[in-house]
Amino acid sequence: MRRDDLPRVGDLIAMNQMFPLSMLEPMALPYLAGETHAHRWIVFDVNGVDGVAYYAPEPMTEGTWNMLMICVDLCRHGRGIGTRLMCHAEEELQKEPARILLVETSGLPEFGRTREFYAMLGYDREAQIREYYAAGEDKVIFRKALA
Ligand SMILES: CC(C)(COP(=O)(O)OP(=O)(O)OC[C@H]1O[C@@H](n2cnc3c(N)ncnc32)[C@H](O)[C@@H]1OP(=O)(O)O)[C@@H](O)C(=O)NCCC(=O)NCCS
C-alpha cells in the first residue's frame, strides 16, 4: 500500500463498515512512513485498488501474526480478491520467522460467509470468546499454521 492509496482504502473500509475512519491514519501512517516494519498493509490493485488487508505480529509471541483487517470492494465480493490477499500475506509471512496466522471475526449469523471464507482457506476454528464484541456477540478465532 502507498500513501496515494489511502483515500480509496478509506472508501473500502467505510463501505464494509470495518471501523471508524478516524482510526485509519493512526493505524496506517507509521507503516507508510516506514516507521514500522512489523505491521503490514497490502492492497489488491489491478486497474484500481479493490481490496486491502492489514496484519501484524502478536506482541509477546514467537512468530504468531494476526490478520487484523481485510475487506474487498462491495461490488467485487466473491471474485477471488480476498483469497488473493490472504494467500499473498501467507506467502510473505513464510519468508519471516512466522509460524501461525490468526484471524478473528464475529460469531453472529450475518458473518457466516466470512467464517466460511476462512474455513475455505484452510483456517481451523480454534477458539470462541463468548460475548466478546458485545452482549450476544462472540468472537471466533481461526488459526492456520504457516508451514
Ligand atoms: C470476507 C471477504 C474479505 C472475502 O473476500 P472475497 O473477495 O469476497 O472472497 P473470495 O472471492 O476470495 O472467496 C469467496 C468465498 O468467500 C466467502 N465470502 C464471504 N463473504 C462473502 C461475500 N460477501 N460475497 C461472496 N463471498 C463471500 C464465501 O465462502 C465465498 O465462497 P463461495 O463463493 O463458494 O460462496 C469480503 O467478502 C469482504 O470484504 N467482506 C466484508 C468485510 C469482512 O467481512 N471482512 C472480514 C472481517 S473479519
The ligand as an SDF file (V2000), in Angstrom:
LIG
                    3D

 48 50  0  0  0  0  0  0  0  0999 V2000
  -14.7160  -11.6260    3.5280 C   0  0  0  0  0  0  0  0  0  0  0  0
  -14.0920  -11.0180    2.2630 C   0  0  0  0  0  0  0  0  0  0  0  0
  -12.7590  -10.3520    2.5900 C   0  0  0  0  0  0  0  0  0  0  0  0
  -13.8410  -12.1740    1.2640 C   0  0  0  0  0  0  0  0  0  0  0  0
  -13.2570  -11.6540    0.1000 O   0  0  0  0  0  0  0  0  0  0  0  0
  -13.9050  -12.0200   -1.3170 P   0  0  0  0  0  0  0  0  0  0  0  0
  -13.0430  -11.4540   -2.3760 O   0  0  0  0  0  0  0  0  0  0  0  0
  -15.3350  -11.6020   -1.3050 O   0  0  0  0  0  0  0  0  0  0  0  0
  -13.8440  -13.6210   -1.2810 O   0  0  0  0  0  0  0  0  0  0  0  0
  -13.3350  -14.6330   -2.4130 P   0  0  0  0  0  0  0  0  0  0  0  0
  -13.9850  -14.3020   -3.7030 O   0  0  0  0  0  0  0  0  0  0  0  0
  -11.8620  -14.7290   -2.3930 O   0  0  0  0  0  0  0  0  0  0  0  0
  -13.8980  -16.0040   -1.8410 O   0  0  0  0  0  0  0  0  0  0  0  0
  -15.2760  -16.2840   -1.9660 C   0  0  0  0  0  0  0  0  0  0  0  0
  -15.7530  -17.0160   -0.7390 C   0  0  0  0  0  0  0  0  0  0  0  0
  -15.6760  -16.1340    0.3680 O   0  0  0  0  0  0  0  0  0  0  0  0
  -16.8450  -16.2790    1.1800 C   0  0  0  0  0  0  0  0  0  0  0  0
  -17.4850  -14.9680    1.2980 N   0  0  0  0  0  0  0  0  0  0  0  0
  -17.5150  -14.2630    2.4450 C   0  0  0  0  0  0  0  0  0  0  0  0
  -18.1600  -13.1270    2.2900 N   0  0  0  0  0  0  0  0  0  0  0  0
  -18.5650  -13.0760    1.0180 C   0  0  0  0  0  0  0  0  0  0  0  0
  -19.3120  -12.1400    0.2810 C   0  0  0  0  0  0  0  0  0  0  0  0
  -19.7850  -11.0050    0.8260 N   0  0  0  0  0  0  0  0  0  0  0  0
  -19.5500  -12.3880   -1.0300 N   0  0  0  0  0  0  0  0  0  0  0  0
  -19.0940  -13.5150   -1.6050 C   0  0  0  0  0  0  0  0  0  0  0  0
  -18.3720  -14.4570   -0.9460 N   0  0  0  0  0  0  0  0  0  0  0  0
  -18.1090  -14.2420    0.3670 C   0  0  0  0  0  0  0  0  0  0  0  0
  -17.6920  -17.3570    0.5710 C   0  0  0  0  0  0  0  0  0  0  0  0
  -17.3620  -18.5660    1.2450 O   0  0  0  0  0  0  0  0  0  0  0  0
  -17.2030  -17.4390   -0.8530 C   0  0  0  0  0  0  0  0  0  0  0  0
  -17.2510  -18.7280   -1.3490 O   0  0  0  0  0  0  0  0  0  0  0  0
  -18.4840  -19.1370   -2.3100 P   0  0  0  0  0  0  0  0  0  0  0  0
  -18.3750  -18.2390   -3.4920 O   0  0  0  0  0  0  0  0  0  0  0  0
  -18.2230  -20.5650   -2.6050 O   0  0  0  0  0  0  0  0  0  0  0  0
  -19.7340  -18.8770   -1.5120 O   0  0  0  0  0  0  0  0  0  0  0  0
  -15.0380  -10.0000    1.5650 C   0  0  0  0  0  0  0  0  0  0  0  0
  -16.2270  -10.6420    1.2000 O   0  0  0  0  0  0  0  0  0  0  0  0
  -15.3500   -8.7880    2.4200 C   0  0  0  0  0  0  0  0  0  0  0  0
  -14.7060   -7.7510    2.2710 O   0  0  0  0  0  0  0  0  0  0  0  0
  -16.3830   -8.8860    3.2900 N   0  0  0  0  0  0  0  0  0  0  0  0
  -16.7880   -7.7810    4.1290 C   0  0  0  0  0  0  0  0  0  0  0  0
  -15.7420   -7.4420    5.1390 C   0  0  0  0  0  0  0  0  0  0  0  0
  -15.4270   -8.6060    6.0420 C   0  0  0  0  0  0  0  0  0  0  0  0
  -16.3010   -9.3440    6.4910 O   0  0  0  0  0  0  0  0  0  0  0  0
  -14.1140   -8.7590    6.3450 N   0  0  0  0  0  0  0  0  0  0  0  0
  -13.6240   -9.7690    7.2680 C   0  0  0  0  0  0  0  0  0  0  0  0
  -13.8280   -9.2440    8.6550 C   0  0  0  0  0  0  0  0  0  0  0  0
  -13.2890  -10.4000    9.8480 S   0  0  0  0  0  0  0  0  0  0  0  0
  1  2  1  0
  2  3  1  0
  2  4  1  0
  2 36  1  0
  4  5  1  0
  5  6  1  0
  6  7  2  0
  6  8  1  0
  6  9  1  0
  9 10  1  0
 10 11  2  0
 10 12  1  0
 10 13  1  0
 13 14  1  0
 14 15  1  0
 15 16  1  0
 15 30  1  0
 16 17  1  0
 17 18  1  0
 17 28  1  0
 18 19  1  0
 18 27  1  0
 19 20  2  0
 20 21  1  0
 21 22  1  0
 21 27  2  0
 22 23  1  0
 22 24  2  0
 24 25  1  0
 25 26  2  0
 26 27  1  0
 28 29  1  0
 28 30  1  0
 30 31  1  0
 31 32  1  0
 32 33  2  0
 32 34  1  0
 32 35  1  0
 36 37  1  0
 36 38  1  0
 38 39  2  0
 38 40  1  0
 40 41  1  0
 41 42  1  0
 42 43  1  0
 43 44  2  0
 43 45  1  0
 45 46  1  0
 46 47  1  0
 47 48  1  0
M  END
$$$$
